C-alpha cells in the first residue's frame, strides 16, 4: 500500500484507506481553509481521526515505516549515538544502529533540519520512521531517564568534584535512581574535564561537553560489550573515561583495570542503597586489591525534602581498604558506609604514565 499512496495528499490517503468519509474530509477542508492549520490537526480536533491515524497517513505519504515505539525494542547502541538533550529537543528516538545507518523514530518526518543535525552528530546515514509523539516521549524517558526525576544538590556535587583525586583513579557514584545518577555523572564529568582533553563515554544518555573537549567515538563493529569497548577506548589514550552503568561485571573490571593503568574513570552504579552497591562492587571485582587501591565513592542519597538529593563523598581509610581486600563483602561495605560523609580534603596520587592534573 505504501508505494501506491506515496506522494498523495493526506486527505486522499485517509479517504482511500476508508479511515474517513468524503463528508468528513469536506468538513475538515472547510475548517482548514478558515484556520490555516494543517489538515491532520484539524481532523484530530474534530474527533474524526486519532493521532495514530494521522501519523500512519504521513508515513504512507512519504513511504516511511510507521513504528509503535517501545523502550524494550530500542537498540542501546543507537541511544548512545544521540545525546539526551538533542533527542528530546528534536522529539526523536534513536531506534536502531546497523553499520553506517541509524534508524530513528520521529514525530515529523518532514523535518529536514532535524535529520541533517542527527546525521552531523552521529556520522551516520539517517533512516526515518514515523511514531506517535506520546510514545516517543515515553520511550525517551525510559531510555534516557526522566529529566525531572530528582533534583540534585549540584553545589555539593561540584564541591565533591574539587576533592576528587587530581590525576587518576576510579570514582563511582552509587544511588537508587538511574536517571539521577546519569545526571550526577554528567555534572561530575563536566566539572572534571579540562580544555584540550578527550573523553570516552560508555552509556546511553550522551553528554553535553564543554568547548575544547573532544569525544572519542568507536566503530560500530565493536558491538555493545563493555569490556571490548573499554579496551578499544584505552588504546586511544583518553584523558577521562565515564561509564553510566557498572552493573555488568565486565565493565566493572574494565574500569578497575583502566584506573590501575593510570586513567581517570568516573562511573555510576544504580543499586538500591550504598551498602548494597559497595557490596556488589566488592563481589564483582576480580581483583579486590586493585579495587581497594583505586576506589573512591560519591554516594547520592535521598534528601530530606522530596525532590532533592544530597551527596556523601566517601574517602576510604587504610583500614577500610584493607577490609575490601580481606573481609567478607558485606562487612567491608558496612565499614565503608559508616565513613560517610568523610573528609573533603583532596588526596593526590602520582602517576608515571599520565599527568593531567
N, C-alpha and C positions, 0 to 999 in steps of 0.2 A: 504493500500500500504506500510505502514511503516514496518510491520513485514516481508513482502516479500523481501524488499530491504535492510533490516538491515544487516550490515557487508559486503556488496558488495563494490567494488571499486567505487569511484566517477564517473569515466568514464562510467562504466556499468550502474549505476543508471540513469545518464543523457541519456544514449542511450536507455535503456528500457522505459524511460518516454517520448521518442521521442522529447527531448529538443535539441539533437544533432544528426547528421548523422554519420554513420560509417566512411565516408571520413573525416569529421571534427575531429573525435576522433583520427584517424591515424595521421593527420596533427599535432594535439596538442601533441600527444605522441612523435612524432619525435622532436618537439621543446623542450619538457620536457627533453628528453634524451640529447639534445645538451646543455641546460642551467642548468639542475639540479633543476629547480624551481618546485613548486607544480603545479599539473595539473589544479586546479581551477584558479590559477593566469594566467597560460598560456592561457587557454580558454577565460578569460576575456580580456587579452591583444590582442588576435587575433580578438576580437569582435564577437566571436561565441556565448557567453552566457553573461548574466548580473550578477552582484553581487548577486541579489536576487536568480537567478537560482543556483548559487554555494552554497549559504547558505541553500537553500531548499534541495539540494542534500546532503549536510553534515548532515542536520537534519534527513533525511531519513536513511543515513548510520548508524547513532548512535541511531536511534529510539527516537530522541528528537523532541519536538514540534518546529515548525517554527512560530515566532511571529513578526508581523509588529507592533513594539512597538510605542505607543503614550503616551505622558506625562499624558493626562487626564485619561488613564486607569491604571496608576501606583498607587499602594497602598501606601499611606503616611507612614503607619507603617513600610513597607518594606524599604522605603527610610531612615527612622530613624535608622535602624539597621546597615547601612553601611556608614562610613564617606565618604565625597565627594572625598577626595584625593585618597582613596582606589578605589572607583568606577571608577574614571577617569583613574587611572593607570592600572587597570585590564580591562578597557573598558567593564563594566558590569552594567546593570540596575537592582537594586533590585526591583522586579516586584510585588510579592505577598507574604505576610506573613500569614500563616494559621497554628495554633498550633505550633508544633516544626519544621515545614518546611518553608523554604524560597525559593521561585521560583525566579530565576534570568534569565535575557536575556543576552547572551554573543555572542561575535563575533566568538570566537574559543572554541567550547565545549570540545575540547580535552586537554585544558589547566588544567591539574590536580592540578598543584601547586596553581593556582588561586582559584580553587574550595576548596582546603584544607584551604587556607588562609581565605576565606569567612566563612567557617564552624567554624574556630577557633575564628574569630572576633565576629560572631553573636551568636554562641552557638546553631545554627540551622542545621538541615539536608538540604543540598543544592540540589534543583531540577533545572536542567539546561534546558533552552530553547535557541534556536538559533535566532539571529536577524541580521539586516543589520548594518554595522558599522556607517554609516551616521545617521541612525535613532536612534541608541544607543547614539551617541554624542548629537544629538538634544534633546533627552529625558533627558540626564544628565544635559544639560544647563537649560532646562525648570524646572526640579525638584530641582536642587541644586543651580541654578543661574550661569550665565556666569562667569568663573574665571577672565576674564579681563573686567568685567562690568564697574568698576570705580576704579581708583587708589585712595587710601585713604592717608591722611596725618597721617601716623602711629605714627610719633613722637608726634604729638599733642594728639592722642588718648592715647598713653602711659602716657603722661603728665596728661591727664584728669583722667586716672585710679588712679594715685597717689593722686588725690584730692577728690576721692570719699569717702563716709562715711566709716570709718575704721571697723565698726562692723556689722551693719545690716541696712536694708532699701531697697527701691525699686528704681533702676536706670533704666530708659527707654531711649533707643536710638530711635530717630524718624528721618525719612527721606523718600524720594520718591521711592528709588530703593531697592527692597527686597534683591537682590544679594549683594549690597553694605552694607546694614545693617547686613546681615548674616556674612560677612567678618569682619565688625567692631565689632560685638558682639563676634566673635571668638577671635579677638585680645584682647578685653577688658577682656574676661574671663581668657585668659592665663596670663594676667598681674596681675589679682587679686588673682588667685589660689596660694596656698602655699603647700609645701611638706607635705604629710600626710592627705590632705583634700580629701573630697568626693564631687563629682559633680553630679547633676541631670540635664540633658539637654533635653528640650522638643522642638523638631523641626526636620526638615528633613535633614539638611546638615551634622550632625555629627560634632564633634570637635576633633582636634588633641590635646591630653592632655600632659602636661609636665610629666616627670618622677616623680613618687612618688604620683601622683594624681589618685584616684580611681573613676571610672564612675559607678554610681548606675543604674542598669537595673531593669525594672519592668516586671512582667509576661505578656505575650501577651494576656491573657484572660481579661485584663482590658479594651481592646478596645482602641479607639482613643480620648475619651472625655477628654479635657484638665483638667477639674475640678477633675475628678476621678483620673487621673494620678498624678496630683499635691498632692492630699490628700494622695495617697499611698506613694509618694516620701517623703512627710513630716514625715511620720511615721518612716522613716529610718534615719531621722535627718541629712540631707546633710549639708555640710558647705557652699555650694553655689548652687543656682538654676539659670539656664539660660533658657530663653524662646525665641524662634526665631520669634514668631508672636503673638502679643497680640490682634489681631483683634477679636478673639472670646471673648465675654463678660464673659463667664465662666472662661476662662483662665485669663483674666484681674483681675477679683475679687478674684480668687485663689491666684494670685500673690500679691495682696494687703493684703489679709489675712495672707499670709506667711510672708510678711515683718512685719506686726503687731505682729506676733508671735515670732519675733526675728531672722528671716532668712535673709540672703543676697540674693537678687534677681536682676539679670541683665536680661533685656528683650528688645525686638525690636518691633517697631510698624511701618510697612510700610504704611505711609499715605503721600499724595502728598506734604504737606508743614507743617512746625512746628506748626502754629496756628491751622490748621485743626486737626493735630494729638493730640494736647493737648485738644482741644475741645472734641474730641471723647473719650479721657480718662475720662474727667470730666463727660460726659453724660453716659458713660458705667459703671462708678463706683457706686456700691450700697451704699457705704459709702464715701461721699465726705470728711468727717472728716479724715478717715484713709488715703485716697489718699493724702490729703493735708499734713498730718503729716509725711509721709514716702517717698514722691516723690522727686527725682532728675532727671534731664534730660541731656542727651548728644545729641545734635541735629547735624545731618550730613547734611550739606548744600552744594550745588554745588559750586565748586571753580571757580575762575575767569578763570583759564586755563582749556581748555577742557580736560577731562580725569582725573581731580583731585577732591578731596573732602576736605572740611575744616570742622572743628568742633566748636561748641559753647557749653560750659558747663554752663547750667542754674542752678543757685543756688537760689531757690525761697526764697524771703524775707518773713518776718512775714506778711506783708501786702498782698503779693501775695498768701500766704497760706490761709489767711482769705478770699481772693477773691474766691479761689477754693471752700471754704465751703459755701459761702453766695451769690456770684454774679452769673448772668447768665453765661453759659458755654463760650459763645463767648467773653464776656467781661473779664472773668478770663483768658482765653487763650491769649488774646491780651496783658494783663498785664504781663503775664509770658514771652512772646516772646520779649517784649520790654527790658527785663533784659539782653538778650544775646548780647555779651558774658559777663558773670558775673565774679566775683572774683574767682580765682583759689585756694583760701585758703581752706584748708581742715577743715571739721567740723566733730567732733566725736559725736556719740550717745552712750549712755550707755545702757547696757542690763544685766539683772539679769539672763537670761537664757543661753546666749552664750557669749563667749569672744574669738573670732577668730583673733582679731586684729593682 
